[in-house]
Amino acid sequence: MILALYQPLTSHTHLSYFFMRYLSYPLLCFALALVSGCAQKQTAETPARAFIARENMDTTIAPGDDFFTYVHGTWIKKTEIPGTEGSVGSFVDIYNTTKANLRNILEQAAKANAKQGTIEQQVGDMYTSGMDTVAIEKLGKAPLEPYLAKIAALTTPVAALQYDASVAKDGFNELTAADISVDDKRSSQYVVALYQTGLGLPDRDYYFNTDPATLGIVAAYKQYTKTNFTLLGEDPATAAKNAELVYALEKEIAASHRTKVERRNPELNYNKMAVADAAKKWANLDFATLLKSFGVQPDSVNVCQPDFYTKLNTLVKTVPLTTWQAYLRHNLTKNASKYLSKDFVDATFNYAKTLSGQTEMRPRWERVYRVTDGLLGDPLSQLYVQKHFTPEAKTRMDALVANLATAFEKRIEMLTWMSDSTKTEAKAKLSTIIRKIGYPETWRDFTQVVVTKDNYLNNAVACTEANFAFMLSHQGKPVDKKEWGLTASTINAYYNPTINEIVFPAGILQFPMFDLQADDAINYGAIGLVIGHEITHGFDDQGAQYNKEGNLKNWWGKSDKEKFKAKGEKVVKQYNAYTVLDTMHVNGALTLGENMADVGGLAIAYDAFKLTAQGQSTEKIDGFTPDQRFFLGFAGAWKDKKRVESQRQQVLTDPHSPAQYRVNGPLSNFTPFYTAFNVKEGQKLWKPESERETIW
């Protein structure tokens, strides 16, 4: 499981499920004596920049009532969300800068006529093939025909499952969610892991909620499914019938799914068993053949959500073959649509916009860039890093990470609720965390992947097969702790508990998250919070269940564990009280880990800032004290405005709270903020000091 800083704007095709399960942490390695040397020195040649957008602020709002709106209120009022976006804000700003840089790289590579097998040739030709709309339109649905023929030739429901497993390597599977991931309880080894999947809607609850917004999304999804069938050549009546059959099957499957809150329990998700036992338990699935179709023949597997396979075991006997074939045709079309002609692309967008609120499709070049980034992430990131990430940025981040780790160690030592023996274990875990900054030491080798200028879908399949083969290659090997779960250009950060690592790709190391020219107050408030957030993920309600070796094993004293759980319950209660839309509230249980990481991360970042020269001074810049600039830098990094549709989807599916509460929630618990902005009793963020929960 991977704990991410935020829900990414882009997804990476076949990013291994274990990288999608848990995304945040730093390594203590710089001496404290280096801490005060991190402030950016200003000279006549490099005058101080404000780094605070006063024009965005709404100073009619008291900081103690709503700090998020105080910092961003005028910007929120004036900003229109482009039709191509579901939201705008800091992450979108960074994304827009990054995509422009990567577009330039791709266009130059496309013109370069580089040698076959070089990364320039691969990314350039992938981009060229995606931009060749004449060739794509001419092909129409033809690229799907070989797959459709195989689906038509299936003779049993079990064969349908085996077919689905066999096309996982191409990226066109839906029911077979499996990967080679680190074994949660033997972190030096890999294990084949199986997950619940099979749904077309974003989450199981969409099949059972009856509010008008959800019913509208369901209707759009059914229409999308019907459209897919008509694009494959079915008459409207048959297409409508098949769409209903597919939805009914998915609803049956959804009933077996664990909720997102339930899936946050790593112990509940650990169900390792012998394949022979799984074959007996789910005798109708021909389990060994199913795994072989996927590409693995292990002795044991971790079946993360067993109820899903129990349901499949029943459905292959109760659902007719024709329904399974319809289901496979729809999902083939859905998963391949981005590589196909305009009618397929339009059908997908017409459904997707009901979730995001977008009114316009993103331009062709951006959609092709996102595909290229997802499939050839390492080659493209290698070119990105060469042009857009400096050694100085890495050095500055090294120091920041080390200083945050130092601050966290001191906070552990000062805890009054934790016993000395558990503190010793916590500090041991902290000291062994691996840190990765910018880009991997070794780039993945893609030289054998054949990419041409003239067939977009074939290129996508070739790249997907290479990524899939790379994932399968981990079988039977020791865990490689040097691998990265995100590409270097990705705008995110994560903590992985089974490796006990924290990772900061180059993509996120841009303003307003990070700037080499910024004073320490700004950088510690922004990227410092991110670092602290990832540190705390190693010690949140999920990460704290893993020991320093990355094993799912208790290292807590009994009373300490009970106190920690009680503190977490207070955080759940706090965030449950936040209203997002009408009567829709933040789900405190779903967002607990991220909220704990925000609350802890803010405290750690502030403590580290107070170790710097600027943190110990009172000198104002642009009219703000160092502490005020720290909190303004923190809030400034979370600028965000979302469409109603995107807000609703975030609350229902995202383990992160909305940006407003990622700012106001932690600040309401943090006494130094009260002091910096004179927060008084009666203001909305004020709490009695005894109720300000910082945990770490």
C-alpha positions in Angstrom: 0.0 0.0 0.0 1.3 3.4 -0.9 0.4 6.7 0.8 0.4 9.6 -1.6 0.5 13.3 -1.0 -2.6 13.8 -3.1 -4.8 12.2 -5.7 -2.7 12.5 -8.9 -3.9 14.5 -11.9 -2.6 11.7 -14.2 -2.5 8.0 -13.8 0.2 5.8 -15.0 -0.9 2.8 -17.0 -0.1 -0.5 -15.1 1.4 1.3 -12.2 1.7 -1.8 -10.0 -1.2 -2.2 -7.6 1.2 -2.2 -4.6 2.2 1.4 -5.7 -1.4 2.3 -5.8 -2.2 0.8 -2.3 -0.2 3.0 0.0 1.7 6.4 -0.8 5.0 9.1 2.2 9.1 9.6 4.8 12.7 10.9 5.4 16.1 9.7 6.6 18.1 11.3 9.4 21.6 11.9 8.0 22.6 15.6 8.2 24.1 17.0 11.4 22.1 19.5 13.3 25.0 22.0 12.8 23.9 22.2 9.1 20.4 23.3 9.9 21.0 27.0 10.3 22.9 27.2 7.0 19.9 26.5 4.8 18.5 30.0 4.5 18.8 31.4 1.0 21.2 34.4 1.3 20.0 37.5 -0.5 22.4 39.9 -2.3 22.0 43.0 -4.4 22.0 40.8 -7.4 19.3 38.4 -6.0 16.8 40.6 -4.1 14.2 38.9 -1.8 11.0 37.9 -3.5 7.8 38.0 -1.6 6.6 34.5 -2.6 3.2 35.4 -1.1 0.4 36.4 -3.5 -1.2 39.3 -1.7 -3.5 39.8 -4.6 -5.1 36.4 -3.9 -5.8 37.1 -0.3 -9.2 38.2 1.2 -8.2 40.2 4.2 -11.8 40.8 5.1 -11.7 37.3 6.5 -10.1 36.9 9.9 -7.2 34.3 9.8 -8.7 32.7 12.9 -12.0 32.1 11.2 -10.9 30.6 7.9 -7.2 30.7 7.0 -7.7 29.0 3.7 -10.1 31.7 2.5 -8.0 34.4 4.0 -5.1 33.3 1.8 -7.0 32.4 -1.3 -10.4 34.1 -1.1 -10.0 36.8 -3.7 -8.4 34.3 -6.1 -11.3 31.9 -5.6 -13.9 34.7 -6.3 -12.1 35.8 -9.5 -10.9 32.5 -11.0 -12.9 30.7 -13.6 -12.2 27.0 -14.0 -11.4 26.2 -17.7 -13.8 23.9 -19.4 -11.0 21.4 -19.8 -10.5 21.1 -16.1 -12.4 19.8 -13.1 -10.4 22.0 -10.8 -7.7 24.7 -10.7 -5.0 25.4 -8.1 -1.5 24.9 -7.1 -1.1 21.3 -8.3 -2.8 22.3 -11.6 -0.3 25.2 -11.9 2.6 22.8 -11.4 1.0 20.3 -13.8 0.6 23.0 -16.5 4.3 24.0 -16.2 5.4 20.4 -16.3 3.2 19.5 -19.3 4.5 22.5 -21.2 8.0 21.4 -20.6 7.3 17.8 -21.5 5.4 18.8 -24.6 8.5 20.7 -25.8 10.6 17.6 -25.1 8.1 15.4 -27.0 7.9 17.7 -30.0 11.6 18.0 -30.3 12.0 14.2 -30.0 9.4 13.7 -32.7 11.4 15.9 -35.1 14.8 14.5 -34.2 14.8 11.3 -36.3 16.8 9.6 -33.5 18.4 6.2 -33.7 16.0 3.2 -33.2 15.9 2.1 -29.6 17.0 5.3 -28.0 14.7 7.0 -25.5 14.4 10.0 -27.8 13.2 7.8 -30.7 10.7 5.9 -28.4 9.0 8.9 -26.8 9.1 10.8 -30.1 7.6 8.1 -32.2 5.0 7.3 -29.5 4.0 10.9 -29.6 4.0 11.0 -33.4 1.7 7.9 -33.6 -0.7 9.4 -31.1 -0.9 12.7 -33.0 -1.5 10.9 -36.4 -5.3 11.3 -36.3 -5.6 10.5 -40.0 -4.2 7.0 -39.5 -6.2 6.5 -36.3 -9.5 7.6 -37.9 -8.9 5.3 -40.9 -8.4 2.3 -38.6 -11.6 2.9 -36.6 -12.4 -0.2 -34.6 -10.1 -2.5 -36.6 -7.4 -2.7 -33.8 -10.0 -4.3 -31.6 -10.9 -7.1 -34.0 -8.3 -9.7 -32.9 -9.5 -9.3 -29.3 -13.2 -9.3 -30.3 -12.6 -12.6 -32.2 -11.1 -14.2 -29.1 -14.0 -13.1 -27.0 -16.5 -14.4 -29.5 -14.8 -17.8 -29.5 -15.0 -18.3 -25.7 -17.0 -21.4 -24.7 -17.4 -21.1 -20.9 -17.6 -18.3 -18.2 -14.3 -19.7 -16.7 -12.7 -19.4 -20.1 -13.9 -15.8 -20.1 -12.0 -15.2 -16.8 -8.9 -16.8 -18.2 -9.1 -14.7 -21.3 -9.4 -11.6 -19.2 -6.2 -12.6 -17.3 -4.4 -13.3 -20.5 -4.9 -9.7 -21.8 -3.7 -8.1 -18.6 -0.3 -7.8 -20.3 -1.9 -5.7 -23.0 -3.8 -3.4 -20.5 -7.2 -4.6 -21.5 -8.2 -6.7 -18.5 -10.9 -5.8 -16.0 -11.5 -8.8 -13.7 -7.9 -9.9 -13.1 -6.3 -7.5 -10.7 -3.0 -9.1 -9.7 0.6 -8.1 -9.4 4.0 -9.0 -7.9 4.3 -6.9 -4.7 6.3 -6.9 -1.6 5.0 -9.4 1.0 3.6 -7.3 3.9 4.8 -9.8 6.5 8.1 -10.9 4.8 9.3 -7.6 3.3 12.5 -9.1 1.9 10.4 -11.2 -0.6 7.8 -10.6 -3.3 4.4 -12.3 -3.4 1.7 -12.6 -6.0 -1.2 -10.5 -4.8 -4.8 -10.5 -6.0 -7.3 -7.7 -5.5 -11.0 -6.9 -5.9 -11.8 -5.2 -9.2 -14.3 -5.4 -12.1 -16.3 -2.2 -11.7 -16.9 0.5 -14.3 -18.0 3.1 -11.8 -15.5 4.7 -9.5 -16.4 2.7 -6.4 -18.8 0.1 -5.1 -21.0 2.7 -3.4 -22.0 4.2 -6.7 -24.0 1.0 -7.4 -26.0 1.4 -4.2 -26.4 5.1 -3.4 -29.7 6.6 -4.5 -29.1 10.4 -4.3 -29.8 12.3 -7.5 -26.2 13.0 -8.3 -25.2 9.3 -8.2 -28.3 8.3 -10.2 -27.3 10.8 -12.9 -23.8 9.3 -13.0 -25.2 5.7 -13.2 -27.5 6.8 -16.1 -24.5 8.3 -17.9 -22.5 5.2 -17.4 -25.3 3.0 -18.8 -25.5 5.3 -21.8 -21.7 5.0 -22.2 -21.9 1.2 -22.1 -24.7 1.2 -24.7 -22.7 3.6 -26.9 -19.7 1.3 -26.8 -21.8 -1.6 -28.0 -23.2 0.5 -30.9 -19.7 1.5 -31.9 -18.8 -2.2 -32.1 -21.7 -2.6 -34.6 -24.7 -3.7 -32.4 -28.2 -2.3 -33.2 -29.6 0.1 -30.5 -32.0 -2.5 -29.0 -29.3 -5.1 -28.5 -26.8 -2.5 -27.3 -29.3 -1.3 -24.7 -30.0 -4.8 -23.5 -26.3 -5.7 -23.2 -25.7 -2.4 -21.3 -28.2 -3.4 -18.7 -26.7 -6.9 -18.4 -23.3 -5.5 -17.9 -24.5 -3.1 -15.2 -26.4 -5.9 -13.4 -23.2 -8.0 -13.4 -21.1 -5.2 -12.1 -23.6 -4.5 -9.4 -23.4 -8.1 -8.3 -19.6 -7.9 -8.2 -19.8 -4.5 -6.3 -21.8 -6.2 -3.5 -18.7 -8.3 -2.8 -16.3 -5.4 -2.6 -15.0 -4.1 0.7 -15.5 -0.4 1.2 -12.6 2.0 0.9 -12.5 2.4 4.7 -12.3 -1.4 5.2 -9.5 -1.6 2.7 -7.5 0.8 4.9 -6.9 -2.1 7.3 -3.7 -3.9 6.2 -4.3 -6.9 8.4 -7.7 -7.4 6.8 -6.0 -7.3 3.4 -3.4 -9.9 4.2 -4.8 -13.3 3.4 -1.8 -15.3 2.1 -2.6 -18.9 1.2 -1.3 -21.8 -0.8 -2.6 -21.9 -4.4 -3.8 -25.5 -3.7 -6.0 -24.2 -0.9 -7.3 -21.3 -3.0 -8.1 -23.8 -5.7 -10.2 -25.9 -3.3 -11.9 -22.8 -1.8 -12.9 -21.4 -5.2 -13.1 -24.7 -7.1 -15.3 -23.2 -9.9 -12.5 -20.7 -11.0 -9.9 -23.3 -12.0 -7.5 -21.1 -9.9 -4.2 -22.5 -11.1 -5.1 -22.0 -14.7 -6.3 -18.5 -14.0 -3.0 -17.6 -12.5 -1.1 -19.2 -15.4 -3.2 -17.2 -17.8 -2.1 -14.1 -16.0 1.6 -15.2 -16.3 2.4 -16.6 -12.9 2.6 -20.1 -11.4 3.3 -19.4 -7.7 2.9 -21.8 -4.7 1.1 -19.2 -2.7 -0.8 -16.0 -3.2 -2.1 -13.1 -1.1 -5.8 -12.8 -1.8 -6.4 -9.3 -0.4 -10.2 -9.3 -0.7 -11.4 -12.9 -0.6 -15.1 -12.1 -0.8 -14.6 -10.9 -4.4 -13.3 -14.3 -5.5 -16.1 -16.0 -3.5 -18.5 -14.0 -5.5 -16.8 -14.8 -8.8 -16.8 -18.4 -7.8 -20.6 -18.2 -7.7 -21.1 -15.9 -10.7 -19.3 -18.2 -13.2 -22.1 -20.7 -12.5 -25.0 -18.4 -12.4 -24.3 -15.8 -15.1 -24.5 -17.0 -18.8 -21.5 -16.9 -21.1 -23.2 -14.3 -23.3 -23.3 -11.8 -20.5 -19.6 -12.4 -19.7 -18.8 -11.8 -23.4 -20.7 -8.6 -23.4 -18.9 -7.5 -20.2 -15.5 -8.2 -21.9 -16.4 -6.4 -25.1 -17.4 -3.3 -23.2 -14.3 -3.3 -21.0 -12.1 -3.9 -24.0 -13.6 -0.9 -25.7 -13.4 1.3 -22.5 -9.8 0.4 -21.8 -8.6 0.9 -25.4 -10.7 4.0 -26.3 -7.9 6.5 -25.8 -6.0 4.8 -28.6 -8.9 4.7 -31.0 -10.9 7.0 -33.4 -12.8 10.1 -32.3 -16.1 8.4 -31.8 -14.6 6.1 -29.1 -12.8 9.0 -27.5 -15.9 11.1 -27.4 -18.0 8.4 -25.9 -15.5 8.0 -23.0 -15.4 11.8 -22.4 -19.2 12.2 -22.4 -19.3 9.8 -19.5 -16.2 11.0 -17.7 -17.4 14.6 -17.6 -20.3 13.6 -15.4 -17.7 12.8 -12.8 -15.3 15.7 -13.2 -17.7 18.5 -14.4 -15.4 19.3 -17.3 -17.2 20.7 -20.3 -14.4 20.5 -22.9 -12.0 17.7 -23.8 -8.3 18.4 -23.3 -6.4 19.1 -26.5 -5.1 16.2 -28.5 -1.5 16.9 -27.7 -2.1 16.8 -24.0 -4.0 13.5 -24.1 -1.2 12.0 -26.1 1.4 13.4 -23.7 -0.4 11.8 -20.8 -0.5 8.4 -22.5 3.2 8.7 -23.4 4.1 9.7 -19.8 2.1 6.7 -18.5 3.6 4.1 -20.8 7.1 5.4 -21.3 7.5 7.2 -18.0 11.1 6.5 -17.2 12.5 7.4 -20.7 10.4 10.6 -20.7 11.4 11.5 -17.2 15.1 10.9 -18.0 14.8 13.6 -20.7 12.8 15.8 -18.3 15.4 15.6 -15.5 18.2 16.5 -17.8 16.6 19.8 -18.6 14.5 20.7 -15.6 16.0 19.4 -12.4 19.3 20.8 -11.0 21.8 19.3 -8.6 21.3 22.4 -6.4 17.6 21.5 -5.9 18.5 17.9 -4.9 21.1 19.2 -2.4 18.6 21.7 -0.9 16.0 18.9 -0.6 18.6 16.6 1.1 19.1 19.2 3.8 15.4 19.8 4.2 14.6 16.2 4.6 17.4 15.6 7.1 16.3 18.6 9.1 12.7 17.4 9.2 13.9 14.0 10.4 15.9 15.7 13.2 12.8 17.6 14.2 10.7 14.5 14.2 13.1 12.6 16.4 13.0 15.4 18.9 9.2 15.4 18.9 9.3 11.6 19.6 11.6 12.2 22.6 9.2 14.9 24.0 6.0 12.9 23.7 4.2 12.6 27.1 1.8 9.9 26.1 4.3 7.3 24.8 6.5 4.9 26.8 10.2 5.0 26.5 10.3 1.5 25.0 7.9 2.4 22.2 9.8 5.6 21.7 13.0 3.6 21.1 11.2 1.5 18.4 9.8 4.6 16.8 13.2 6.3 16.6 14.7 3.1 15.2 12.1 3.1 12.4 12.8 6.8 11.7 16.5 6.3 11.5 16.3 3.4 8.9 13.9 5.1 6.5 15.3 5.3 2.9 15.0 8.6 1.1 14.7 9.1 -2.6 14.8 12.6 -4.1 14.5 13.7 -7.7 15.0 10.6 -9.8 16.2 7.0 -9.5 19.9 6.0 -9.3 19.3 3.7 -12.3 16.8 4.2 -15.1 14.8 1.3 -16.4 16.0 -0.2 -19.7 13.4 0.2 -22.5 15.8 -0.5 -25.4 14.0 -3.7 -26.4 10.6 -2.0 -26.7 9.7 -1.5 -30.4 7.8 1.8 -30.9 6.9 3.0 -34.4 5.5 6.2 -35.9 2.4 4.6 -37.5 0.3 2.6 -35.0 -0.8 4.1 -31.7 -2.6 1.2 -30.2 0.2 -1.3 -31.2 2.7 1.0 -29.5 0.6 1.2 -26.4 0.3 -2.6 -26.2 4.1 -3.0 -26.8 4.9 -0.6 -23.9 2.2 -2.1 -21.6 3.6 -5.6 -22.3 7.1 -4.3 -21.4 5.9 -2.8 -18.1 3.9 -5.9 -17.3 6.9 -8.2 -18.1 9.0 -6.0 -15.8 6.5 -6.4 -13.0 6.5 -10.2 -13.6 10.3 -10.4 -13.6 10.3 -9.8 -9.8 9.0 -13.3 -9.1 11.5 -15.2 -7.0 14.0 -12.4 -6.7 15.0 -10.4 -3.6 13.2 -7.1 -3.1 14.9 -4.3 -5.0 14.8 -1.3 -2.7 16.2 1.0 -5.3 13.1 0.9 -7.5 10.7 3.8 -7.7 6.9 3.6 -7.7 6.4 6.9 -9.6 8.3 8.5 -12.5 10.6 11.4 -11.8 8.3 13.9 -13.6 5.3 12.9 -11.4 3.8 15.7 -9.3 3.4 13.8 -6.1 5.3 12.2 -3.2 4.8 8.9 -1.3 5.7 6.7 1.6 5.9 3.0 1.1 5.7 1.0 4.4 7.0 -2.3 3.1 10.2 -0.6 1.9 10.2 2.0 4.6 11.0 4.7 2.1 10.0 8.2 1.3 10.1 9.4 -2.3 10.0 12.9 -3.7 10.0 13.0 -7.6 11.5 16.0 -9.4 8.0 16.9 -10.6 6.8 18.1 -7.3 9.9 20.2 -6.5 8.5 23.3 -8.1 6.9 26.5 -6.8 4.7 26.9 -4.8 5.9 23.6 -3.3 9.6 24.4 -3.5 11.8 27.1 -4.8 15.6 27.5 -4.6 15.3 31.2 -4.3 12.6 31.2 -1.5 13.4 32.0 2.1 13.2 29.1 4.6 9.8 30.2 5.9 8.2 29.6 2.5 10.1 26.3 1.8 9.5 24.9 5.2 5.9 25.8 5.1 5.3 24.3 1.7 7.7 21.4 0.9 8.5 21.1 4.6 4.9 20.2 5.2 5.1 17.7 2.3 8.2 16.1 3.9 6.6 16.1 7.3 3.4 14.6 5.8 5.4 11.8 4.4 7.3 11.2 7.6 4.1 11.0 9.5 2.7 8.5 7.1 5.2 6.1 8.5 3.5 6.6 11.8 -0.1 7.1 10.9 -2.9 4.6 11.7 -1.7 2.4 8.8 2.0 3.1 8.6 2.4 2.6 12.3 1.5 -1.1 11.9 4.7 -1.7 10.0 8.1 -2.0 11.7 11.4 -0.7 10.7 12.1 -3.6 8.4 8.8 -3.0 6.5 7.0 -5.9 8.0 3.4 -5.8 9.1 4.2 -6.5 12.8 3.3 -4.8 16.0 6.1 -2.8 17.7 3.9 -0.9 20.1 3.4 -1.3 23.8 -0.2 -2.2 24.6 -1.1 1.0 26.4 0.7 3.2 23.9 -1.3 1.6 21.1 -4.6 2.2 22.9 -3.6 5.9 23.4 -2.6 6.3 19.8 -5.9 4.8 18.6 -7.8 7.2 20.9 -6.0 10.1 19.4 -6.9 8.9 15.9 -10.5 8.7 16.8 -10.4 12.4 17.8 -9.1 13.2 14.4 -11.8 11.2 12.7 -14.4 13.1 14.8 -12.9 16.5 13.9 -12.9 15.9 10.1 -16.3 14.2 10.1 -17.7 17.6 11.2 -16.5 19.4 8.1 -19.2 20.0 5.4 -18.2 20.1 1.8 -21.4 20.2 -0.2 -24.9 20.8 1.3 -25.2 17.8 3.7 -22.1 16.0 2.4 -19.3 15.7 5.0 -15.7 14.7 4.9 -15.4 11.0 5.6 -13.1 11.1 8.7 -12.5 7.4 8.7 -11.5 7.3 5.0 -9.2 10.3 5.3 -7.7 9.5 8.7 -4.2 8.6 7.5 -3.9 11.6 5.3 -5.3 13.9 8.0 -2.9 12.5 10.6 -0.1 13.1 8.1 -1.2 16.7 7.6 -1.5 17.4 11.3 1.8 15.8 12.2 3.6 17.1 9.1 2.7 20.7 10.0 4.1 20.3 13.5 7.3 18.7 12.3 7.9 21.2 9.5 7.4 24.1 12.0 9.9 22.6 14.5 12.4 22.2 11.7 11.9 25.7 10.6 12.5 27.0 14.1 16.0 25.4 14.0 16.9 27.8 11.1 18.3 31.3 11.4 15.2 32.8 10.0 13.0 30.7 12.2 14.8 32.1 15.2 14.6 35.7 14.0 11.8 38.3 14.1 12.7 40.1 10.8 9.8 40.8 8.6 9.7 40.3 4.8 6.9 42.0 2.9 5.3 42.9 6.2 5.0 39.4 7.6 7.0 37.8 10.4 8.9 34.6 9.8 6.2 32.5 11.5 3.4 34.2 9.5 5.4 33.6 6.3 5.7 29.9 7.3 1.9 29.5 7.7 1.3 31.6 4.5 3.7 29.4 2.6 1.9 26.3 3.9 -1.6 27.5 3.0 -0.3 28.9 -0.3 0.7 25.5 -1.5 -2.9 24.2 -1.2 -4.6 26.8 -3.4 -7.6 24.9 -5.0 -11.0 25.5 -6.6 -13.1 22.5 -7.7 -16.3 22.0 -9.7 -19.1 20.5 -7.7 -18.8 17.2 -9.6 -15.1 16.9 -8.8 -15.8 17.8 -5.1 -18.4 15.1 -4.8 -16.2 12.5 -6.4 -13.3 13.5 -4.1 -15.4 13.1 -1.0 -16.7 9.7 -2.1 -13.4 8.2 -3.3 -10.3 10.1 -2.3 -8.5 9.4 1.0 -7.5 13.1 1.1 -9.6 15.8 2.6 -10.5 18.8 0.4 -7.9 21.5 0.3 -9.8 23.9 2.6 -9.6 21.4 5.4 -6.1 20.3 4.7 -5.3 23.9 5.7 -7.8 24.8 8.4 -7.9 21.3 10.0 -4.2 21.1 11.0 -4.0 24.8 11.9 -6.9 24.6 14.3 -4.8 22.1 16.3 -1.6 24.0 16.2 -0.9 26.6 19.0 2.0 28.5 17.2 -0.6 29.4 14.5 -2.8 30.9 17.2 0.1 33.0 18.3 1.3 34.1 14.8 -2.1 35.4 13.8 -3.6 36.3 17.2 -6.4 33.7 17.0 -8.9 34.4 19.7 -11.7 32.5 21.5 -14.9 32.8 19.5 -13.2 32.6 16.1 -14.1 29.5 14.1 -10.7 27.8 14.1 -10.2 28.4 17.9 -10.2 25.4 20.2 -9.3 25.1 23.9 -5.7 24.1 24.1 -6.6 20.7 25.7 -8.5 19.8 22.5 -5.7 20.7 20.0 -4.7 17.2 18.8 -1.2 17.0 17.3 -0.5 13.3 18.1 3.2 13.4 17.1 
